[in-house]
Structure formats: structure tokens, C-alpha cells
Amino acid sequence: MEYHKDSTTQRLKEVAFSTFKLGCIGFGGIAGMVATIENEMVVKRKWIDHQHFMDVLSTSYIIPGPNAVEVIMHCGKERAGRLGLIVAGVCYIFPAMVICLLFGYFYQKYSALPDVQGFIYGLRPATTALVIATVFRLSATTLKRNTTLIVLCVLVFAGSWFGLNEVLLILGAGALNYFAHRMKNKMASWSGWLLVPATQGSAGAFSSLKLFSIFLKIGAVLYGSGYVLFAYMDESLVRKNHWLTRQQLMDAIAVGQITPGPILSSATFAGYLIHGLSGGVLATIGIFLPSFFISFFLHRLLSSARKSDRLRVFLDGLSAASVSVIAVVGLHLLLASAAEWRSAVILAVCLGITLVWKKLSTVYVILIGSLGGFLLLHL
């Protein structure tokens, strides 16, 4: 019994250390964060296998909340149980929260954001290299030379490239793979197709409870990119309650983009501007709290779904579509990084390192990119 207790404690320490480290280097949006998480949890530590990882990732796309946070909490749950889920989420979010609070302090003191361009210049190409390597790995394990999955992957890639809704694309891929599997086994029926449509003022007085509830609501219903987050925050914080100006909100979104972790950390910066340290902490807890409950539900759902042959086929379709969505982001990052010679050099070096030393910690790749960017900008 004592051994089990010590074992659990040790596993929680492992979860805390690894997720905190990933939280410090989680640049590059969802694709970049997925790349670092996959490298750490699947390739290096082997806490879950590739198939399990893709099941979690693909399902996270069709539920509210920050995908990377939900994925890493699931990894924590697999390693150390329910406490592991909580520890993973808290430790992954914590670095971004602290950095955003510091940015908020300097912003209020000097009315401007700190100049960190020299250090973040190389992060995009370094992250791009990690994303490209991850797409290659996930494609090999997810598509399995399955013609249907390959076709779905291509179709979702095209749809995502031209701006179609990612949630609908991923759900559609899961449904199509399911029905294609049924038709292949001569079990298709028209009744199955009927299931498809169903899947588818004046300044406000401030109070801590109201601030918390606003961000709690945003965290519970948020899908999509930073532009969607901007729309929600603009409606609640700028137009309705007049707690922030439009420029302050734009700066908050910018902070979320240049700091590690999910862009939802913009809420920390915004909360700090509204009501200091307590406002920043309340906003952070509010916007991320729904993800913890969703992740508990997601873990139980996947545990059952993975045992069902029919749902396994649906999850395979979701996984193939998720690879395509990440690949589209990777292509956008690749084009942006290759457009300027300095970032192209960093991309080539980091990609070479990633492909040759496959088990090298992503921390080193990020550090090499950041240092390379700083040096090249000052040549």
C-alpha cells in the first residue's frame, strides 16, 4: 500500500515537471503545442500510444475549450489518475498565466508591451519544424495505408485550406468513414443517413463575481481560433461593460499570441488590466475551469468508445481529419517561415535536427530557434 502511494506521488511529480516544461515552450498555436505534447508524451515518455493520442486530439476539436490543454490533461490522467489530470492542467497553464500577469504589470506601468521581438523571432520557424515532423509521424500511424482515410484526409485538407469550419469537417470525416465502413461490409442502410443532420449599452458595474462568470461562460462555449475569442471578449468587456478599450483588448490578444500556452491566456492579461492581480487570477480560473470538467467527461467517453468497433471506425475518421487540420496549419507556418531568409535558415536547421534526432527534447529545438533568431536579427 505504501509502495502504491509513493508510486502515485512519483507519477504526479513526473506529470507536474513535464507539463510545466511544455507550458513554458508551448508556442506556435494549437499545431505547435500539439507537436511538443506529442513529442514529449508519445515519443519520449510513451505514456500513451499514437492511436490513443489521436483519439484524444481529434475529439478535442469537436468540444469546447482549448484543445492542447484538454489533450495534456488526458495524458496526465493516463499517467497518474484524476489528480494527474488536475496537476497536468494547472502546471501547463501556470507559466502562461505568470508571464501574462507580468506583461499586464509592465503594460499598466509603461503603457506599452515589452519588446521581446529579438527572442521570439526564431520561435515560429522552430515550431514549424516541430509541426512538420509531427505531421509525418501522425500520418504514418493514423492513415495506415487505408484508402478511405487517405481520401478523407485529402478532402479535409482542401476544405480546411479554403476556410471551411473545422468542427464540421472533422465530424463529417468521422461520419463518412463510419458509413463507408458499413457499406464496405454490406451493412449500409438508408436509416443510418438520417443521423447526419442531428450531429450537426451603458458601462456595466464591476464585481469579481461578474468578471469570473463572464470568463467562465467564454471558456464553456468557446470553439475555434483567437478571432473567436476576440469576438467574445469584445462583446462582453468592450461593448457591453466598457471595462477595456478596443486597443487594450487587441493588446491582450497579442500577448496571448507571443506567450507560451493557449491563446486563452489573453484572459489573464485582460483580467489584470480590469482588476489587477485578483482580476487576472479570476479570469484565468474562469476561462480554463470548464476544460477540467470537459476533460473528465472526455476521458470517460473515450474509454468506452475505444472498446466499440463501430465507434472505433468513427474515431479513425476523426483522427485522419485532425492530421489534415494540423497539416494545413503547418503549411501556413511553412510559407510564412520560408518568406524571409533568416527564418528559412532557422526552419531548415531545426527541421534537420528534429528529423535526425527524433527523441531530442523539444526544449532544445525551441531554444535553438530562439537563439538563432536573436543572433540573425543582430547580424
C-alpha positions in Angstrom: 0.0 0.0 0.0 2.8 2.4 0.9 4.6 1.5 -2.4 1.4 2.4 -4.3 1.3 5.7 -2.5 4.9 6.5 -3.3 4.4 5.4 -6.9 1.4 7.8 -7.3 3.4 10.6 -5.7 6.3 10.0 -8.1 4.0 9.9 -11.1 2.4 13.2 -10.0 5.8 14.7 -9.8 6.6 13.5 -13.3 3.3 14.9 -14.6 4.0 18.2 -12.9 7.5 18.5 -14.2 6.8 17.5 -17.8 3.6 19.6 -18.2 5.2 22.7 -16.6 8.1 22.3 -19.1 5.7 22.0 -22.0 3.8 25.0 -20.7 7.0 27.1 -20.9 7.6 26.2 -24.6 4.1 26.0 -25.9 4.5 28.4 -28.8 3.0 28.2 -32.3 -0.7 27.9 -31.6 -2.6 24.6 -31.4 -0.4 22.9 -34.0 2.8 23.9 -32.2 1.5 22.9 -28.8 0.3 19.5 -30.2 3.7 18.9 -31.7 5.5 19.5 -28.4 3.0 17.4 -26.4 3.1 14.5 -28.9 6.9 14.5 -28.9 7.0 14.5 -25.0 4.1 12.2 -24.1 4.1 9.8 -27.0 7.6 9.6 -28.5 9.7 10.3 -25.4 7.8 9.2 -22.3 5.4 6.7 -24.0 2.6 7.5 -21.6 0.0 6.9 -24.3 0.4 5.4 -27.8 -0.1 7.3 -31.1 -3.6 5.9 -31.7 -4.8 6.9 -28.3 -3.2 10.3 -28.7 -5.0 10.9 -32.0 -8.3 9.8 -30.4 -8.0 12.4 -27.7 -6.8 15.1 -30.1 -9.5 14.6 -32.7 -12.2 14.5 -30.1 -10.9 17.7 -28.5 -11.6 19.5 -31.8 -15.3 18.9 -31.6 -15.9 20.0 -28.0 -15.5 23.5 -26.4 -12.3 24.6 -24.8 -8.5 24.8 -25.6 -7.5 21.6 -27.4 -3.9 21.4 -26.1 -5.0 21.8 -22.5 -7.6 19.1 -22.9 -5.1 16.8 -24.5 -2.4 17.3 -21.9 -4.9 16.8 -19.1 -5.9 13.5 -20.6 -2.2 12.5 -20.7 -1.9 13.4 -17.1 -5.0 11.3 -16.3 -3.5 8.3 -18.0 -0.2 8.6 -16.1 -1.5 9.5 -12.6 -5.3 9.3 -12.4 -7.7 12.1 -11.6 -5.1 14.0 -9.6 -2.8 13.7 -12.6 -5.4 15.4 -14.8 -5.7 18.3 -12.5 -1.9 18.6 -12.0 -1.3 18.5 -15.7 -3.8 21.2 -16.4 -2.6 23.5 -13.7 1.1 23.1 -14.4 0.6 23.6 -18.2 -1.4 26.8 -17.7 0.7 28.2 -14.9 3.7 29.5 -17.0 1.5 31.4 -19.4 -0.6 32.9 -16.5 2.5 34.2 -14.7 4.0 35.7 -17.9 0.7 37.4 -18.9 0.4 38.8 -15.4 3.9 40.3 -15.7 3.0 41.7 -19.1 0.0 43.2 -17.6 2.0 44.9 -14.9 4.5 46.4 -17.3 1.7 47.4 -19.7 0.0 49.4 -16.9 3.2 50.9 -15.7 4.7 51.9 -19.1 1.5 51.9 -21.3 3.3 49.6 -23.8 4.2 45.9 -24.2 7.8 44.8 -23.6 9.9 44.5 -26.7 10.7 40.8 -27.0 10.9 40.6 -30.8 14.6 39.5 -30.7 13.8 36.4 -28.7 10.5 35.3 -30.3 11.6 35.8 -33.9 13.1 32.3 -34.2 10.2 30.6 -32.4 7.9 30.4 -35.4 10.3 28.6 -37.7 11.4 26.3 -34.8 7.8 25.5 -34.0 7.1 25.0 -37.8 9.8 22.3 -37.9 8.2 20.5 -34.9 4.8 20.7 -36.6 6.1 19.3 -39.9 7.9 16.4 -38.1 4.7 15.7 -36.1 2.5 15.6 -39.2 4.8 13.0 -40.8 4.7 10.8 -37.7 0.9 11.1 -37.2 0.2 10.5 -40.8 2.2 7.2 -40.8 0.4 5.9 -37.7 -3.1 7.3 -38.4 -3.7 6.6 -42.1 -2.3 3.0 -42.1 -2.4 2.8 -45.9 -6.2 2.9 -45.6 -7.5 4.3 -48.9 -10.7 5.7 -47.3 -8.8 7.5 -44.6 -6.3 8.9 -47.2 -9.1 10.3 -49.3 -10.8 11.8 -46.3 -7.5 13.3 -45.2 -7.1 15.0 -48.6 -10.7 16.2 -48.7 -10.5 17.7 -45.2 -7.1 19.3 -46.0 -8.7 21.0 -49.0 -11.7 22.1 -47.0 -9.7 23.5 -44.2 -7.3 25.3 -46.6 -10.3 27.1 -48.2 -11.6 28.1 -44.7 -14.5 25.7 -44.1 -15.5 25.1 -40.5 -13.0 22.7 -38.9 -15.5 21.2 -36.4 -17.9 20.3 -39.2 -15.1 18.9 -41.4 -13.8 16.6 -38.6 -17.3 15.4 -37.7 -18.1 14.9 -41.3 -15.0 12.8 -41.8 -15.9 10.6 -38.8 -19.4 10.1 -40.2 -18.2 9.4 -43.7 -15.6 6.8 -42.5 -18.3 5.1 -40.4 -20.7 4.8 -43.3 -18.0 3.9 -45.8 -17.1 1.0 -43.4 -20.7 -0.1 -43.2 -21.1 -0.1 -47.0 -17.8 -2.0 -47.4 -19.3 -4.7 -45.1 -22.6 -4.6 -46.9 -24.5 -3.3 -43.8 -25.4 0.2 -45.0 -29.0 1.3 -44.8 -30.8 4.5 -45.5 -31.9 4.8 -41.9 -28.3 5.4 -40.9 -28.0 8.5 -43.1 -30.8 10.2 -41.2 -28.5 10.6 -38.3 -26.2 13.1 -40.1 -28.2 16.4 -39.6 -28.5 15.8 -35.9 -24.8 16.0 -35.4 -24.6 18.9 -36.9 -25.0 49.9 -23.6 -24.1 51.5 -20.8 -21.0 50.7 -18.7 -21.5 47.7 -16.5 -20.8 47.8 -12.8 -17.7 45.8 -11.9 -17.8 42.9 -9.5 -15.4 40.0 -9.1 -18.2 37.5 -9.4 -19.3 39.1 -12.7 -15.8 39.1 -14.1 -15.4 35.4 -13.2 -18.8 34.5 -14.6 -18.0 36.2 -18.0 -14.8 34.3 -18.5 -16.4 31.1 -17.2 -19.1 31.4 -19.9 -16.5 32.1 -22.6 -14.5 29.0 -21.5 -17.6 26.8 -21.6 -18.7 27.7 -25.1 -15.6 28.7 -27.0 -14.7 26.9 -30.2 -12.2 28.0 -32.9 -9.4 30.4 -33.2 -8.2 33.6 -31.4 -10.5 35.6 -33.6 -13.5 33.8 -32.0 -12.0 34.6 -28.6 -11.6 38.2 -29.6 -15.3 38.4 -30.6 -16.5 37.0 -27.3 -14.2 39.3 -25.2 -15.1 42.3 -27.4 -18.8 41.8 -26.8 -18.5 41.3 -23.0 -15.6 43.5 -22.0 -15.6 46.4 -24.5 -19.0 46.9 -25.9 -21.2 45.8 -23.1 -19.4 46.6 -19.9 -16.7 49.1 -21.1 -14.1 47.6 -18.8 -11.5 47.7 -21.6 -10.9 49.8 -24.7 -10.6 48.1 -28.1 -6.9 48.8 -28.2 -6.4 47.2 -24.8 -8.3 44.1 -26.0 -6.2 43.9 -29.1 -3.0 44.1 -27.0 -4.4 41.3 -24.8 -4.9 39.1 -27.8 -1.3 40.0 -29.0 0.1 38.9 -25.6 -1.7 35.6 -25.9 -0.1 35.0 -29.2 3.5 35.9 -28.2 3.5 34.0 -24.9 3.6 30.2 -24.5 0.5 28.2 -24.0 -3.1 28.6 -25.4 -4.3 32.0 -26.6 -6.9 31.8 -23.9 -4.1 33.1 -21.6 -5.1 36.5 -23.1 -7.8 36.4 -20.4 -5.1 36.6 -17.7 -3.8 39.8 -19.3 -7.3 41.3 -19.7 -8.3 40.4 -16.2 -5.2 42.1 -14.8 -6.0 45.3 -16.7 -9.5 45.2 -15.3 -8.8 44.5 -11.7 -5.2 43.9 -11.0 -3.7 40.6 -9.8 -7.0 39.2 -8.4 -8.7 40.1 -11.7 -6.0 38.2 -13.7 -6.3 35.1 -11.5 -10.1 35.1 -11.6 -10.2 35.5 -15.3 -7.7 32.6 -15.7 -9.6 30.3 -13.4 -12.9 31.2 -15.1 -11.9 30.6 -18.7 -10.0 27.3 -18.0 -12.2 25.8 -15.4 -14.7 24.3 -17.9 -11.9 22.4 -19.6 -11.2 20.4 -16.4 -14.8 19.2 -16.3 -14.9 18.6 -20.0 -11.7 16.6 -19.8 -13.1 14.3 -17.1 -16.1 13.7 -19.4 -13.9 13.2 -22.4 -11.7 10.6 -20.7 -14.7 8.5 -19.6 -16.3 8.8 -23.1 -13.2 7.7 -24.9 -12.6 4.8 -22.5 -16.0 3.4 -23.7 -15.7 4.5 -27.3 -12.3 2.8 -27.8 -13.9 -0.6 -26.9 -16.6 -0.3 -29.5 -15.8 -1.5 -33.1 -18.3 0.9 -34.6 -17.1 3.9 -32.7 -13.5 2.9 -33.4 -14.2 3.5 -37.1 -15.8 6.9 -36.4 -12.7 7.8 -34.3 -10.4 6.8 -37.1 -12.2 9.2 -39.4 -11.8 12.0 -36.8 -8.1 11.2 -36.4 -7.5 11.4 -40.2 -9.3 14.7 -40.4 -7.3 16.1 -37.4 -4.0 15.3 -39.1 -5.2 17.3 -42.1 -6.2 20.3 -40.0 -2.7 20.3 -38.4 -1.1 19.9 -41.8 -2.9 23.0 -43.1 -1.6 25.0 -40.1 1.8 23.6 -40.7 1.7 24.6 -44.4 0.7 28.2 -43.4 3.5 28.3 -41.0 5.9 26.9 -43.6 5.0 29.5 -46.1 5.4 32.3 -43.6 8.7 31.0 -42.3 10.1 30.5 -45.8 9.2 34.0 -46.9 12.3 35.6 -45.2 15.8 34.2 -45.4 16.6 34.3 -41.7 13.5 32.4 -40.6 14.1 30.0 -43.6 17.6 29.2 -42.3 16.3 28.6 -38.7 13.5 26.3 -40.1 15.9 24.2 -42.2 18.3 23.8 -39.2 15.5 22.9 -36.7 13.8 20.6 -39.1 17.1 18.8 -39.8 17.7 18.4 -36.1 14.2 17.2 -35.5 14.3 14.5 -38.2 17.8 13.3 -37.4 17.5 13.2 -33.6 13.9 12.1 -33.2 13.9 11.8 -29.4 15.6 15.1 -28.8 13.6 17.2 -26.3 11.6 19.9 -28.0 13.0 22.3 -25.4 16.3 22.2 -27.2 14.7 22.8 -30.6 12.8 25.8 -29.2 16.0 27.2 -27.6 18.0 26.7 -30.8 15.3 28.6 -32.8 15.1 31.4 -30.3 18.9 31.8 -30.0 19.2 31.6 -33.8 16.6 34.3 -34.3 18.3 36.6 -31.8 21.7 36.2 -33.5 20.5 36.5 -37.1 18.4 39.6 -36.3 21.6 41.3 -34.9 23.9 40.4 -37.8 
